[in-house]
Amino acid sequence: MRVPIIIISIALLNAICYTAYAQELTQVIRGQVIDIESQTPLAFATIAIITTEPLLGAITDDKGYFRIEKVPVGRHDIKVSYVGYETQMIPELMVSTGKEMVLTIKMKEQISELKGVTVKAYTQKDKPLNSMASVSARTFSVEEARRYAGGWDDPGRLVSSFAGVTTENTRDNTIVIRGNSPKGLLWRLEDIEIPNPNHFANLSTFGGGGVSALSALVVGNSDFFTGAFPAEYGNAVSGVFDIKLRSGNNEKHEHAVQLGTIGLDISSEGPLRKGSQASYLFNYRYSTLGLVRSVFPEEVKDFIPVYQDLSFKINMPTKKSGVFSIWGLASDDSDDFKAEQDSSLWEMADDRMDGALTQRMGGLGLNHRYIFQKNAYLNTSLALTGDYMKYEGGILGYDLNRYENEYMHVRNYKYTFTSVYNRKFSAKHANRTGFIVDNMHYNTVLKHAPVYDQGLISVADEKDASYFVQIFTII
């Protein structure tokens, strides 16, 4: 009797495997289509996935939202068209089983003559999200950063492949634009200027760091400028990184755990309450090597930095009062290195160095966007940002005693209030007017020993505050 049972079991197992294989894995693509100038929704826009057979598509509702069910997982090209607007192409969009794909598609009104118009669908990656930018600007997506060889999901390393942009070395993501200093790069997050958002920032070179403190799981499509900045970027010299956080899934809860060479990511997103448009997005990351640092020998531990970061965004649309959002970013870095105790092995000064480094940066902001009818919007933000660094460095003397030779304790923070009014007059003309007010505070203590065994002397000990005001209008 055993033989028939075995045969039946094998047949059932084959049937189950065949059924699982026959079930094609699918996912949902949904989102909103809006006008790039006025931020108003576009009803009855057509969205088509041109890489599926048969074609899948949808039409936006009166609020600009669309939803496409049962999209096969994999890479797909999406075509978005609307009467009177330029056709948009989103190429090689990666659809996975783990998360719904939520898109915000911004379309620009088309300028054409009555004689005749030829409309072609093509990709314009050099076309930024900021409609006021004309040249030397382009948008990039997290998908691009993930596909860039050696990019580590880091937008800072991705842009090094752009024309006129290079890095100082391969060890960090320092950005050199047309020979300008990396320190001249302006970092913005959710329309607020922030400190350098990189782990171990400004150590080897001002303006760069080891790796971005913003995880690819939370960053949305963003702009990168290499020159000819619009007036709203008045504090930029070299270039501008204008980073946006994406909104969380407002229909279902999704959670993810990702382990890679950079770190262990724990991410969660979903609606704040069932049936509302409000959503949350949260991500925490801890360095991978930091998790296993204890298993390495002592001589190797000194070369293993430990870092962690946290980012979130809460998006809360209302029926009549506009859209409110709360966002935050925080990073914490630490590195301890010990001097070689055996003086016979000293070959260079670094072998005698002994120190401890702590770095932190962060930002917390509240944003409000109100759309006036169909041709204007007002965007107002209030934020607190800052950074902190403490370094205590010593050196072993030839008597094997430790002497303090460097001390740095730097704290910077600022309050920022900004408001921008954008009005669209026609397909050719728009105006953006606004102001940015920064209340900056700093506390800097620097000490150094000219001769290592003669003690520290004070180089700088300053604590003060100031205001910085920018007013701009763009036509």
C-alpha positions as CSV (number, residue, x, y, z in Angstrom):
1,M,0.0,0.0,0.0
2,R,3.0,2.4,0.4
3,V,3.7,2.7,-3.3
4,P,0.4,4.2,-4.3
5,I,0.6,6.7,-1.3
6,I,4.0,7.8,-2.5
7,I,2.8,8.2,-6.1
8,I,-0.3,10.2,-4.9
9,S,1.9,12.5,-2.7
10,I,4.3,13.2,-5.6
11,A,1.4,14.0,-7.9
12,L,-0.2,16.4,-5.3
13,L,3.2,18.1,-4.8
14,N,3.6,18.6,-8.5
15,A,0.1,20.0,-8.8
16,I,0.8,22.5,-5.9
17,C,4.1,23.6,-7.5
18,Y,2.4,24.0,-10.9
19,T,-0.4,26.0,-9.4
20,A,2.1,28.3,-7.6
21,Y,4.1,28.7,-10.8
22,A,1.0,29.5,-12.8
23,Q,0.0,32.3,-10.5
24,E,1.6,35.4,-11.8
25,L,2.8,37.8,-9.1
26,T,1.2,41.2,-9.4
27,Q,1.1,44.6,-7.7
28,V,-0.8,47.9,-7.6
29,I,0.3,51.1,-9.2
30,R,-1.6,54.2,-8.1
31,G,-1.0,57.9,-7.5
32,Q,-2.0,61.4,-8.5
33,V,-1.5,63.6,-11.6
34,I,-1.1,67.3,-11.0
35,D,-0.1,70.5,-12.8
36,I,3.6,71.3,-12.2
37,E,3.0,75.1,-11.8
38,S,-0.3,75.3,-9.8
39,Q,-0.1,71.9,-8.1
40,T,-3.8,71.4,-8.9
41,P,-5.1,67.9,-9.8
42,L,-5.7,67.0,-13.4
43,A,-9.0,65.0,-14.0
44,F,-9.3,62.5,-16.8
45,A,-5.6,62.2,-17.6
46,T,-4.7,58.9,-19.2
47,I,-2.1,56.6,-17.6
48,A,-0.9,53.6,-19.7
49,I,1.6,50.8,-18.9
50,I,3.0,50.2,-22.4
51,T,5.2,47.2,-21.5
52,T,2.4,44.8,-20.6
53,E,0.5,42.5,-22.9
54,P,-2.4,43.4,-23.1
55,L,-1.9,47.1,-22.2
56,L,-3.0,48.1,-18.7
57,G,-4.2,51.6,-17.9
58,A,-6.5,54.0,-16.0
59,I,-8.0,57.5,-16.1
60,T,-7.7,59.9,-13.2
61,D,-10.8,60.9,-11.2
62,D,-11.9,64.4,-10.4
63,K,-9.2,64.7,-7.8
64,G,-6.4,63.5,-10.2
65,Y,-6.1,60.0,-8.5
66,F,-5.7,56.8,-10.5
67,R,-5.3,53.1,-9.7
68,I,-4.1,50.2,-11.8
69,E,-4.6,46.7,-10.5
70,K,-2.8,43.5,-11.2
71,V,0.4,44.9,-12.7
72,P,2.9,42.1,-13.3
73,V,6.1,42.6,-11.2
74,G,9.2,43.7,-13.0
75,R,10.3,46.8,-14.9
76,H,7.7,48.8,-16.8
77,D,7.4,52.0,-18.9
78,I,4.5,54.3,-18.1
79,K,3.0,56.9,-20.4
80,V,0.9,59.7,-19.1
81,S,-1.0,62.0,-21.4
82,Y,-3.5,64.8,-21.0
83,V,-5.1,67.2,-23.5
84,G,-3.1,70.5,-23.6
85,Y,-0.2,69.1,-21.6
86,E,3.2,67.6,-22.6
87,T,3.2,63.8,-22.6
88,Q,5.2,62.2,-19.8
89,M,7.2,59.0,-19.9
90,I,8.4,57.2,-16.8
91,P,10.9,54.6,-18.0
92,E,11.9,51.3,-16.3
93,L,9.8,51.7,-13.2
94,M,10.6,48.8,-10.9
95,V,7.4,47.1,-9.6
96,S,7.9,44.7,-6.7
97,T,5.7,42.5,-4.6
98,G,6.7,44.0,-1.3
99,K,5.1,47.5,-1.7
100,E,2.5,49.2,-3.8
101,M,3.9,51.8,-6.2
102,V,2.6,55.2,-5.3
103,L,3.4,58.0,-7.8
104,T,3.0,61.8,-8.0
105,I,3.2,62.8,-11.6
106,K,3.7,66.5,-12.4
107,M,2.7,67.6,-15.9
108,K,3.6,70.8,-17.8
109,E,1.1,72.7,-19.9
110,Q,2.0,72.5,-23.6
111,I,2.7,75.6,-25.6
112,S,1.7,75.2,-29.3
113,E,0.6,77.1,-32.3
114,L,-2.7,76.5,-34.1
115,K,-1.0,75.5,-37.4
116,G,-0.3,72.0,-36.2
117,V,1.2,70.0,-33.4
118,T,3.2,66.8,-33.3
119,V,3.3,65.1,-29.9
120,K,6.0,62.6,-29.2
121,A,6.5,60.6,-26.0
122,Y,10.1,60.8,-24.9
123,T,12.1,60.8,-21.7
124,Q,13.5,64.1,-20.3
125,K,15.6,63.3,-17.3
126,D,17.3,66.6,-17.6
127,K,13.9,68.3,-16.9
128,P,13.8,69.2,-13.2
129,L,10.8,69.1,-10.8
130,N,11.3,72.8,-10.2
131,S,9.5,74.6,-13.0
132,M,11.5,77.8,-12.5
133,A,14.8,76.1,-13.5
134,S,15.9,76.5,-17.1
135,V,19.4,75.1,-17.6
136,S,22.0,73.1,-15.6
137,A,19.4,71.1,-13.7
138,R,17.9,67.7,-13.8
139,T,15.8,65.4,-11.8
140,F,16.8,62.0,-10.5
141,S,14.9,59.1,-8.9
142,V,15.8,56.6,-6.1
143,E,15.5,53.9,-8.8
144,E,18.4,55.5,-10.7
145,A,20.5,55.6,-7.5
146,R,19.9,51.9,-6.9
147,R,20.9,51.0,-10.4
148,Y,24.1,53.1,-10.5
149,A,27.2,50.9,-10.2
150,G,28.9,51.5,-6.9
151,G,26.2,54.0,-5.9
152,W,25.2,52.3,-2.6
153,D,21.7,53.7,-3.0
154,D,23.4,57.1,-2.4
155,P,22.2,60.1,-4.6
156,G,25.5,61.8,-3.9
157,R,27.4,59.1,-5.6
158,L,24.9,58.9,-8.5
159,V,25.3,62.6,-9.5
160,S,29.1,62.1,-9.9
161,S,28.2,60.5,-13.3
162,F,26.6,63.7,-14.5
163,A,28.4,66.1,-16.9
164,G,30.6,68.6,-15.1
165,V,30.5,66.7,-11.7
166,T,33.1,64.6,-10.1
167,T,34.2,63.4,-6.6
168,E,37.4,64.1,-4.7
169,N,38.0,60.4,-4.1
170,T,36.1,57.1,-4.1
171,R,36.0,56.8,-0.3
172,D,33.3,59.4,0.2
173,N,30.5,61.2,-1.7
174,T,32.1,64.6,-2.0
175,I,30.6,66.5,-4.9
176,V,32.8,68.8,-7.0
177,I,30.9,70.8,-9.6
178,R,33.0,72.4,-12.4
179,G,36.0,72.7,-10.1
180,N,34.1,74.5,-7.3
181,S,34.6,73.7,-3.6
182,P,32.3,71.0,-2.3
183,K,31.5,73.3,0.6
184,G,29.6,75.6,-1.8
185,L,26.9,72.9,-2.3
186,L,23.5,73.8,-0.9
187,W,21.5,70.9,0.7
188,R,17.7,71.3,0.9
189,L,15.1,68.9,2.4
190,E,11.4,69.6,2.0
191,D,12.2,73.2,0.9
192,I,14.4,73.9,4.0
193,E,18.1,74.4,3.9
194,I,19.8,71.7,6.1
195,P,23.3,70.9,7.3
196,N,25.3,68.3,5.3
197,P,23.1,65.2,5.5
198,N,25.9,62.6,5.3
199,H,27.4,60.3,7.9
200,F,30.8,61.5,9.0
201,A,30.3,64.8,7.2
202,N,33.0,67.4,6.7
203,L,35.9,65.2,8.0
204,S,38.1,64.6,5.0
205,T,36.6,67.5,3.0
206,F,34.0,70.1,3.8
207,G,30.8,69.4,1.9
208,G,31.1,65.6,1.7
209,G,30.8,62.5,3.9
210,G,30.9,58.8,4.0
211,V,27.4,57.9,2.9
212,S,24.0,59.6,2.8
213,A,22.0,59.7,6.0
214,L,18.8,59.6,3.9
215,S,17.7,56.0,3.1
216,A,16.6,55.2,-0.4
217,L,13.4,53.8,1.2
218,V,12.1,57.3,2.0
219,V,13.6,59.6,-0.7
220,G,11.3,60.6,-3.6
221,N,12.2,62.2,-6.9
222,S,14.5,65.1,-6.3
223,D,16.4,67.9,-8.2
224,F,20.1,68.5,-8.7
225,F,21.4,71.8,-10.0
226,T,24.9,72.5,-11.3
227,G,24.4,76.2,-12.1
228,A,22.1,79.0,-13.1
229,F,20.0,78.5,-9.9
230,P,16.6,80.0,-9.6
231,A,16.4,82.9,-7.1
232,E,14.9,80.8,-4.4
233,Y,18.3,79.1,-4.0
234,G,20.1,82.3,-3.0
235,N,22.5,80.8,-0.6
236,A,24.1,78.4,-3.2
237,V,27.6,78.8,-4.8
238,S,28.6,75.5,-6.3
239,G,25.3,73.5,-6.7
240,V,22.0,72.5,-5.2
241,F,20.7,69.2,-3.9
242,D,16.9,69.7,-3.5
243,I,15.7,66.5,-1.8
244,K,12.1,65.5,-1.4
245,L,10.6,62.8,0.9
246,R,7.9,60.7,-0.5
247,S,4.6,60.3,1.2
248,G,3.6,57.0,2.7
249,N,1.0,54.6,1.4
250,N,-2.4,56.0,2.5
251,E,-4.4,52.8,1.7
252,K,-2.6,49.9,3.4
253,H,0.1,49.2,5.9
254,E,3.4,48.0,4.5
255,H,6.6,47.0,6.4
256,A,10.0,46.2,5.2
257,V,13.4,45.0,6.5
258,Q,16.4,45.5,4.3
259,L,20.0,44.3,5.0
260,G,22.8,45.5,2.7
261,T,26.4,46.7,2.8
262,I,25.3,50.1,4.1
263,G,23.1,49.1,6.9
264,L,20.1,47.3,8.3
265,D,16.9,49.2,7.4
266,I,13.6,48.9,9.2
267,S,10.8,50.7,7.4
268,S,7.0,51.1,7.9
269,E,4.3,53.1,6.2
270,G,0.6,53.2,6.0
271,P,-2.6,55.3,6.6
272,L,-2.9,57.1,9.9
273,R,-6.5,55.9,10.1
274,K,-8.6,53.8,7.9
275,G,-10.5,55.7,5.1
276,S,-8.4,58.9,5.4
277,Q,-5.9,60.3,3.0
278,A,-3.4,60.9,5.8
279,S,-0.3,58.7,5.9
280,Y,3.0,58.1,7.7
281,L,6.4,57.0,6.5
282,F,9.2,55.9,8.9
283,N,12.7,54.4,8.4
284,Y,15.5,53.5,10.9
285,R,18.9,52.3,9.7
286,Y,21.9,51.0,11.6
287,S,25.3,50.3,10.0
288,T,25.8,46.7,9.0
289,L,29.4,46.5,10.1
290,G,28.5,48.2,13.4
291,L,26.2,45.3,14.2
292,V,29.1,42.8,14.0
293,R,31.9,45.0,15.1
294,S,32.4,43.1,18.3
295,V,33.5,39.9,16.4
296,F,36.4,41.6,14.7
297,P,39.9,41.7,16.3
298,E,40.9,44.8,18.1
299,E,43.3,46.0,15.4
300,V,40.4,46.0,12.9
301,K,37.7,47.6,15.1
302,D,39.5,50.9,14.9
303,F,38.6,51.0,11.1
304,I,34.9,50.2,11.6
305,P,32.7,53.3,12.0
306,V,29.3,53.0,13.7
307,Y,26.4,55.1,12.5
308,Q,22.6,55.2,12.6
309,D,19.9,57.4,11.2
310,L,16.1,58.0,11.5
311,S,13.8,59.7,9.0
312,F,10.0,60.1,8.8
313,K,7.2,62.0,7.2
314,I,3.6,62.4,8.2
315,N,1.3,63.7,5.4
316,M,-2.2,65.0,6.4
317,P,-4.4,66.4,3.6
318,T,-7.6,68.2,4.7
319,K,-10.8,69.0,2.8
320,K,-10.6,72.8,3.0
321,S,-7.4,73.8,4.8
322,G,-4.8,72.4,2.5
323,V,-2.1,69.8,3.2
324,F,-0.1,69.6,6.4
325,S,3.1,67.5,6.7
326,I,5.6,66.9,9.5
327,W,9.0,65.6,8.6
328,G,12.2,64.7,10.4
329,L,15.7,63.5,9.9
330,A,18.4,62.6,12.5
331,S,21.8,60.9,12.3
332,D,24.3,59.8,14.9
333,D,27.9,58.8,14.1
334,S,30.8,57.6,16.3
335,D,34.3,56.4,15.8
336,D,37.0,55.5,18.2
337,F,40.6,54.8,17.2
338,K,43.5,53.6,19.4
339,A,47.2,54.3,19.0
340,E,49.6,51.5,18.4
341,Q,51.1,50.6,21.8
342,D,54.2,49.0,20.5
343,S,56.5,51.9,19.5
344,S,58.7,49.7,17.4
345,L,55.8,49.4,14.9
346,W,55.4,53.2,14.5
347,E,55.9,54.1,10.8
348,M,54.0,57.4,10.6
349,A,52.3,59.9,12.9
350,D,48.9,58.3,12.5
351,D,50.2,55.2,14.3
352,R,50.5,57.3,17.5
353,M,47.1,59.0,17.2
354,D,44.4,58.2,19.8
355,G,41.0,59.8,19.8
356,A,37.2,59.7,19.8
357,L,34.7,61.3,17.5
358,T,31.0,62.0,17.9
359,Q,28.8,63.6,15.2
360,R,25.1,64.3,15.0
361,M,22.8,66.2,12.7
362,G,19.1,66.6,12.4
363,G,16.0,68.5,11.4
364,L,12.4,68.8,12.3
365,G,9.9,70.6,10.1
366,L,6.2,71.5,9.7
367,N,5.0,72.3,6.2
368,H,1.6,73.6,4.9
369,R,0.5,73.8,1.3
370,Y,-2.7,75.6,0.3
371,I,-4.0,75.6,-3.3
372,F,-6.0,78.6,-4.4
373,Q,-8.6,77.4,-7.0
374,K,-6.7,76.2,-10.0
375,N,-3.9,78.6,-10.7
376,A,-2.0,79.3,-7.5
377,Y,-0.6,77.8,-4.2
378,L,1.0,79.0,-1.0
379,N,3.7,76.9,0.6
380,T,4.8,77.8,4.2
381,S,7.3,75.9,6.3
382,L,8.7,76.2,9.8
383,A,11.8,74.1,10.8
384,L,14.5,73.6,13.3
385,T,17.8,72.2,12.0
386,G,21.3,71.8,13.4
387,D,24.5,69.8,13.7
388,Y,27.0,68.8,16.4
389,M,30.5,67.5,16.5
390,K,32.9,66.7,19.3
391,Y,36.4,65.4,18.8
392,E,39.0,64.6,21.5
393,G,42.3,63.7,20.0
394,G,45.5,62.6,21.7
395,I,48.9,61.3,20.7
396,L,51.3,58.9,22.4
397,G,54.6,60.3,23.2
398,Y,57.9,58.4,23.0
399,D,57.5,57.8,26.7
400,L,54.2,56.0,25.9
401,N,52.2,58.5,27.8
402,R,49.1,60.0,26.1
403,Y,49.0,63.7,25.5
404,E,46.0,65.8,24.5
405,N,46.7,67.5,21.2
406,E,43.3,68.4,19.6
407,Y,39.9,69.3,20.9
408,M,36.8,70.4,19.0
409,H,33.3,71.0,20.2
410,V,31.0,72.6,17.6
411,R,27.3,73.2,17.9
412,N,25.2,74.9,15.2
413,Y,21.4,75.2,15.0
414,K,18.9,77.5,13.4
415,Y,15.2,78.2,13.1
416,T,13.9,78.7,9.6
417,F,10.6,80.2,8.5
418,T,9.8,80.4,4.7
419,S,6.8,81.1,2.7
420,V,6.4,80.9,-1.1
421,Y,3.5,82.1,-3.3
422,N,3.3,80.6,-6.8
423,R,0.8,81.8,-9.4
424,K,0.3,80.5,-12.9
425,F,-1.0,83.2,-15.3
426,S,-0.8,81.1,-18.6
427,A,1.1,78.3,-20.2
428,K,4.0,80.7,-20.8
429,H,4.0,82.8,-17.7
430,A,4.2,82.1,-14.0
431,N,5.5,84.0,-10.9
432,R,7.0,82.7,-7.7
433,T,7.6,85.1,-4.9
434,G,8.7,84.3,-1.3
435,F,11.0,84.9,1.6
436,I,13.3,82.8,3.8
437,V,14.2,83.9,7.4
438,D,17.0,82.1,9.3
439,N,17.7,82.7,13.0
440,M,21.2,81.1,13.3
441,H,23.0,80.1,16.5
442,Y,26.5,78.8,16.8
443,N,28.9,77.7,19.6
444,T,32.5,76.8,18.6
445,V,35.4,75.7,20.8
446,L,38.7,74.8,19.1
447,K,41.9,73.9,21.0
448,H,45.2,72.7,19.7
449,A,48.7,71.8,21.1
450,P,51.5,73.3,18.9
451,V,53.9,70.9,20.6
452,Y,52.2,67.7,21.7
453,D,53.6,67.6,25.2
454,Q,53.0,71.3,26.1
455,G,49.2,71.2,26.6
456,L,46.2,72.7,24.7
457,I,45.8,76.3,23.8
458,S,42.5,77.9,22.8
459,V,42.3,78.8,19.1
460,A,38.6,79.8,19.0
461,D,35.9,80.1,21.7
462,E,32.8,81.8,20.2
463,K,29.1,81.8,21.0
464,D,26.7,84.1,19.1
465,A,23.6,84.3,16.9
466,S,22.5,86.2,13.8
467,Y,19.7,86.6,11.3
468,F,19.8,85.9,7.6
469,V,16.9,87.0,5.4
470,Q,16.3,86.2,1.7
471,I,13.6,87.7,-0.5
472,F,13.1,86.6,-4.1
473,T,10.7,86.8,-7.0
474,I,10.9,84.8,-10.2
475,I,9.0,85.5,-13.4
